[in-house]
Amino acid sequence: MVYSSKKLLLFFLSCIMLIFNYNTSGFVAAANSIGLNYANSIGLNYGLLGDNLPAPSNVLNLYKSIGITKIRIFDPNTEVLNALRGHNNIEVTVGVRDQDLAALAASEEAAKDWVATNIEPYLADVNISFITVGNEVIPGPIGPQVLPVMQSLTNLVKSRNLPIAVSTVVAMSNLKQSYPPSAGKFTSQAREQLVPVLKLLSQTSTPILVNIYPYFPYASDPTNIPLDYATFNTEVVVVQDGPLGYSNMFDAIFDAFVWAMEKEGVKDLPLVVSETGWPSAGNGNLTTPDIAGTYHRNFVKHVLSGKGTPKRPNNGMDGFLFATFNENQKPAGTEQNFGLYNPSDMKPIYKLF
């Protein structure tokens, strides 16, 4: 999760306006397997920013025990990828590190070398399903590097007939407006950097990966944003947007992004939720194991129900929880407390699976 304070403020204000208004007014790709009707499945982000994390083999045993078959790693970590050999039931999303984008954008040969080093050695016995180019770098100073790298990697994957999709991961800071969801639109920088990426993805119906965290707007104004609305804990419509009624903030944010895409002429592009979560500590009584557990349990229930969102009803969704473990090398506070498990003993912080 990487956020600038200015972009977060704009997004938070938009979410707060949504609640305040209510309160005051009452692949064709490689294997042709990716489309709008996506699977209803839960995956986990496997972060490695800790000095007390379990061995990857133990982590894979944990995933097996709780029925996780999709994971996301943020870089092509050789220890993790080697541990995944033979675990073909686990689909893996592998990230290109942000700091590698400049070199890969400047040279197709560099992109070939990246694939040769980080993907090819594992193709025989690791089920790599996605390559993500950068993590939340659009919009931003290195955002323009994403498109050329995606084009190079997509061409490489296609030329080798590999069943691997190439996409990128974006945050909701791309939204200039999200109230009401039907008014969702992108910032000018997002229009410049993200829209060409979306149009590339739409050529093959390859999903865009989005990080959606209702926790952040809630934490910015817990007085005006109902906790139950932020944590999927009510069936009551809180936001009415024309014929569409919203009983949870996640759906409202998701649909605002969908509306913003449609305003740019990008329709029916699948979204994969690459990150969502709620910290269990680090911000007083807004971040307790009880609240975090409620959010995660209800998100899992929401995804597995297959009900979709008001804008995209009855459409499947893949959602990756953030994250597997608390990571003690991240910034102090909430960032260290998004994990589902304690790394030292691998015990759950709250009941989920």
N, C-alpha and C positions, 0 to 999 in steps of 0.2 A: 504494500500500500504506500503510494507516494502522492502527497497532496501539497499544493501550494496554498497558503493561507487565503490569498485573494480568491482563488477559484472555489475553495471550500466555502468561503463566506457567501459568494454569489449563489452557490447551490443550496446552502442551508437556508438562506433568506427565501429562496423560491419554495422550499419545502415548508417553511414556517408560514409563508403567505397562504399556502394551501390549507393548512390546519386552521389558521386564524380566520380565513374566509368562511370556513365551515362553522367555526364556533360563533362567529358574529352573525351569520345568516342562517343558521340552522344546519454426395459430391458428385451431382454430376461429377464432382471431383473424383480422383483416382478410381475408386471402386464404385462410383455412382451410389454411394450409400448415405449421403448427408442431405437432408432436406428440411423443410419447415416442420413437418411432423416428427419431432425429435423424440428420443427415448425419455422416459421418466426415470432418471437414475441419479443416485447420489455418489459423488466422488469426494476425495480429500486432497487438500494441498499438503504437500510434504516439504516443509521448510527445513533449512539446515543451519539457521543462525543461532546455534547453541553449542556450548562446550560440554554438555552432559547428555547428549542425545543417545538413544539406544542404537545398537548396530543395525544397519539396514536389513539384515536377515531377520532380526527380531521384529522390526517394523512390518515387514511383509507377512510374518506370521500373525501379527495383530490384525492387519487388513483382512487376511483370510478368515480369522476368527469372527470378525464382525460383518463379513459379507461385502467388503469394499472391492469393486472390480475396476475402478477408474481412479487414477491419481495424477497429480500435476507436480512436476518438479521445475524449479525456476531456472535451472541451468543443466547442461549435460554432465551431471556429476558421475564420474566413472565408477565410484564405489557403489552408488545406488543402481546404476544401470547394469553393472556386473551382477549384483545381487538379484536383479530382475530376470536374469537368464533362466529360461525354462518356465517362468510364470506367465504363460501366454494368456491366461484368463484375466490378467490385469492390463487394461489399456493405459498407456502412459502418454501424457502430454509433456513435451520437453521444451523448455524455454531457451531462446537465444538471449544471452546477457546483454543488458543495455550498453555496456561499455564495448561490446564487440560490433555494434551496429555500424559505426563509422567505417571501419575497414571493410565490412561486408557490402556496404552500400557503394563503396568506391570501386569494387573489383568483383566481377563475376567469378574469377579464379579463386578469390578468397572465399566466396560462397561455396564453391565446389570443394575447397579444402575443408571448410567447416563441416559439410555433410560427410566427407570422407573420414574425418576424424571422430565426429560425434554421433553419427547416425549409422553409417554403413557397418561398423563393427558389431552392431547389435541386431541387425535386421533379421538374422536367422532365428533368434530365440528370445527376442524382446518385442512385445506388441506395442510399437510406437504408433499412436494414432494421430497425434497433432504435433506440429512445431509452431510455437508462438514466438513472434518476432517482437521482442521488447515487452516490457511490463509497465503500462500506464505512462508511456512516454509521449503519447498524443493526448492533448495538445502540449507542446513544449519545444524547447530549442533543438532537441534531436528528433522530434517528431517526423520531419521530412525524410529521415533516413529509413523509416519503416517501409514505405511503399517499394523502393527499389530492391530492398532485401527480400521482401515478400515475393516480388516478381521473379527474382533470380531463383529463390528456393522452390517456388511453385513450378517453374520451368524444369528444374532439376528433378523434382519428384515426378512430374508428368512424363519426362523423357525416360524415366526408369520404371514407369508403371507401378509406383509404390502407393499402397493404400494409406497415404499420409496426407492430412489436410494441413495447409499453412495459413495461419491467421495472426492476429495480434490481440493484446489484452488492453482494454481501455477502462477508465474510471468515469464516473458521472460528472466529473469536472468539465466534460465536453458539452454539457447542457448549459445553455444560457438561461433557459426558462424551463420549468417543469410544472408550473401551476397554470391552469389545471393540466392533467396529463395530455389532453388533446392540443394544448398550446405548446407542447414541448418543441424546442428548437435548439440547434447547436450554436455555440459561440462562433465568432468569425474565424478564429484560429482553427477550431475544430472543422469548420466548413472547408478550410484550405487544406488541412492535413488529413482529416479522417474521411471525408466524403470520397476522395479518390480510392482510398483503401476499401471502403464499403462497396464501391462500384466494381472493383476488381473481384471482391468476394462474391458479389451477386452474379457474376458470370458463371460461377460453378456452384452456386447455392452453398458455399462454405460459410459456416457460422462466424460471426464476430463474437469474441469473448469479452464479457462485461463484468466488472466488479461492482456489486451493489451492496451497500452497507446502510440499512436504516438506522443503525446505532448512531452514526455521526450526526445526522440532523436532529435525532432525538436528544442526544447529549448536548447539543448546542442550545436547546430550548425545551427542557423537560416540563416546564410549566404549561406551555401551550400545545405540546404534542402528546397525545394520550399514549401511555406505555403500551396498552393493549393493542392499539393501532400499529405501533412500531414492531410488535412481537407476534403478529398473527393471532392474537389472543381474543379476538372478538369477531362475530359474524355480522355485527351491525354496520351498516354503510356509514362511513365517516365522511367520505368525499363523493359528492354526486357530480359527475362530469357529463352533462347531457344525458344520454340513455345509459351511460356506464356508471356503475356504483362501485366504490372502493372501500373495502373493510380492512385493508392492510397497506402499509406504506410501501412495502416491497413491490407489489403489483403496480402501484401508482408510478414509482420510479421507472420500473421496467417499461411500462407502456409509454411514459414520456419519451424514453429513448426510441421506442418504435415509431411514435408520431414524428419525432425529429428526423428519423431516417426517411420516412415517407415524404416529408416536405422537401427532401433533396432528391426525390425520384427513386429511392431505394425501397422497394416493397417486397414483403414476404421473405426477407433475409432472416435465417435462423439466428437466435441468440443463445449462447451457452453462458451460464452464470459461472464464471471462473473463480470468483471469490464471493463469499458472504459469511458473516459471522458476528459474534457479539462477545466482547471481552468479559471474563469472569472476575476481574479485579483491575485496580489501577485508577478508578475514578469514583471512589466512594460508593454510595448506595445506588448509583446508576449501573454499576458493573459488579453484580454478584453472581455466584454460581447458579442461583435459582433463576434469575432473569436470563442469563446466557443459555441455560438448559431449556428454558421455555422457548426462547427464540429458535434454537436449533431443532428442537423436537417438532415445533410447528412448521418450520421451513421444510423439514424432511417430509412431514405429512402432506404439506401443500404440493410439493413436487411429485410425490408418489401417487397423489390423487388423480393426476392427469387433467385437472380442471383448467389449467392454464391461467391466463389473466383476463380481465374484462375485454381488453382489446384483442387478445388472441385466445379465445375460449377453446377448451378441449384440444389444445396443442401441447405436445410433449415438451419437456424441458430437462436439460441436464444441469445439475447444480453441484458445485464443488465447495465444501465447507472449508473455511479458513480458521484454524489450521490443525494439523494433527497434534503437535506438541506446543507447549509454552517454550519460547526461545529466548534464552537469557542474554544473547548478544545483540538483541534488538534494543532500541531506545527504551529507557525505563518508563514504567507506567503501563497504560493499556496495551501498548505494542507487544509487551512481553507476556500478555495474558489472553491471547486469542486461542490458545490451544484447547483441544478436547481432552488431552491426556497430560499428566505429569511425566516429564521425560525420565526422571530418576527411577521410578518404579512402574511406569507405563499404566498406572491406574487412572481411571476416568475422573475428571474433575466434577462431573455431574452425569446423571444417567441419560444416555442417548441411545446407544446401540444395545 
